[in-house]
Amino acid sequence: MTAIRVLLADDHSLFRRGVAGALADHADIEIVGEATDGLQAIAKTRELIPDIVLMDISMPGMNGLEATRQIKAELPEVKIVILTIAEEDQNLFEAIKSGAQGYLLKDVEPQHLVEMVRGVFRGEAPISRTAAAKILTEFSRHAREADAGDRSKTGLTPREREVLGLVAGGATNKDIAAALDISPSTAKNHLQNILAKLHLENRVQAAAFAFREGLAPIRPEQS
């Protein structure tokens, strides 16, 4: 089995060692490199082509948000998860717009971190419940301000709208397949069509679109 290749980008060596230690005991995950600032993260990503970059926001020189934008523009197949000390609203929304696949606090439990890495590799989008609540609040406000008539202009089929609703609720392709009685590959195809039609890059942006347009509710208080 091919290991999931992970690059760590954080200017605190103690934190990098802690993350590396949490992932080291799992044969399906390999730390392929480390970076201490945004520019180095870009260079290391170009050199190593990791599957996932775990990216800090506040780093010297170039911050993690700008590094994320540049990496996603050049290497869109590389998945990026933002790990940060505090869930500041502006950073959260900028991370989503930059193309990050997830946004988590650094106090995440080690086992949750391992599961998150595996989930991102499978195409899932990890966001903490607090972050999900903030996304809901912000995009619900925009939805109330938007013209309700515009919601019919998404170009999505009824089935694609169903898939989008499930994605917004955190469903994986396997979950979607089970809920709609279709194959996982068909669920994946539906999601790809949704992203193409809406000019989005990943599941996080798709979920954010659903919240903003009022197409799918989210209940962050639930586990």
Secondary structure, 3 states (H helix, E strand, C coil): CCCEEEEEECCCHHHHHHHHHHHHCCCCEEEEEEECCHHHHHHHHHHHCCCEEEECCCCCCCCHHHHHHHHHHHCCCCEEEEEECCCCHHHHHHHHHHCCCEEEECCCCHHHHHHHHHHHHHCCCCECHHHHHHHHHHHHHHHHHCCHHHHHHCCCCHHHHHHHHHHHCCCCHHHHHHHHCCCHHHHHHHHHHHHHHHCCCCHHHHHHHHHHHCCCCCCCCCC
